[in-house]
């Protein structure tokens, strides 16, 4: 299991990555992160919803109500053009980061 401390700076990017495949809602996004990481990383619900608020505030995602489940509509999240641009920028930054860290950790 990966420490949440290590993943803290990457949670937003993991969410944006999931949203590249299309609009989704909180539980499904957290499930995709868990599945893609092969259960090595499980994002906490509070972390997930804090990230949604931050991403929406920065204009990287938008939210809208979806289908009702048990009387309450799900909130769906959608990647914006600014979110896609941010993701691409950070993806490039990650490639450089990985090279630098590998030099120190023998990767």
BAFI-282013 format. One record per residue (C-alpha): z, y, x. Coordinates in steps of 0.5 Angstrom, whole numbers, plus 2048, in hexadecimal, padded with zeros to 3 digits. Each point is the difference from the previous one (the first is absolute). Example, Ala and Ser with C-alpha at 12.3 -4.5 7.8 and 13.67 -1.06 7.14 Angstrom:
# BAFI-282013
((810; 7F7; 819))
((7FE; 807; 802))
END
This chain:
# BAFI-282013
((800; 800; 800))
((7FE; 807; 803))
((806; 805; 800))
((7FF; 806; 7FB))
((801; 805; 806))
((7FA; 7FE; 803))
((7FC; 800; 7FA))
((803; 807; 7FE))
((7FA; 804; 803))
((7FB; 7FB; 7FD))
((802; 7FF; 7F8))
((7FB; 806; 7FE))
((7FA; 7FD; 804))
((802; 7F9; 7FD))
((800; 803; 7F9))
((7F9; 804; 801))
((7FD; 7F9; 803))
((802; 7FD; 7FA))
((7FD; 805; 7FB))
((7F9; 800; 804))
((7FF; 7FA; 7FC))
((801; 804; 7F9))
((805; 803; 7FC))
((807; 7FC; 7FF))
((807; 800; 7FE))
((807; 800; 804))
((801; 7F8; 7FF))
((7F9; 7FE; 802))
((800; 805; 806))
((807; 7FD; 803))
((7FD; 7F9; 7FE))
((7FA; 801; 804))
((803; 803; 806))
((805; 7FA; 800))
((7FA; 7FB; 7FF))
((7FB; 803; 805))
((806; 800; 805))
((801; 7F9; 7FF))
((807; 802; 7FD))
((802; 803; 807))
((801; 806; 7FD))
((803; 802; 7F9))
((800; 807; 7FE))
((807; 802; 7FD))
((7FF; 803; 7F9))
((803; 807; 802))
((7FC; 800; 806))
((7F9; 7FF; 7FB))
((802; 805; 7FB))
((802; 805; 805))
((7F9; 7FF; 804))
((7FD; 801; 7F9))
((803; 807; 7FF))
((7FE; 802; 807))
((7F9; 7FE; 800))
((7FF; 803; 7F9))
((803; 807; 803))
((7FC; 800; 805))
((7FA; 7FE; 7FC))
((7FE; 7FA; 803))
((801; 7FC; 7F9))
((800; 802; 7F9))
((804; 7FC; 7FA))
((7FE; 7FF; 7F9))
((803; 7FB; 7FB))
((7FD; 7FA; 7FE))
((802; 7FA; 7FC))
((806; 7FF; 7FC))
((805; 7FB; 803))
((806; 7FE; 7FC))
((800; 807; 7FC))
((7FF; 804; 807))
((7F9; 802; 802))
((7FF; 7FE; 808))
((7FE; 805; 805))
((7FA; 7FF; 803))
((7FE; 803; 807))
((7F9; 803; 802))
((7FE; 801; 807))
((7FD; 807; 801))
((7FA; 803; 805))
((806; 803; 804))
((804; 7FA; 800))
((7F9; 7FC; 802))
((7FF; 805; 806))
((808; 800; 802))
((7FF; 7F8; 800))
((7FA; 800; 805))
((804; 806; 804))
((806; 7FB; 801))
((7FC; 7FA; 801))
((7FD; 803; 806))
((806; 803; 802))
((803; 7F9; 7FF))
((7FB; 7FD; 805))
((802; 805; 806))
((808; 7FE; 7FE))
((7FE; 7F9; 801))
((7FD; 800; 806))
((806; 805; 803))
((805; 7FB; 7FD))
((7FD; 7FA; 803))
((800; 803; 807))
((807; 800; 800))
((802; 7FA; 7FC))
((7FA; 7FB; 804))
((7FC; 800; 7FA))
END
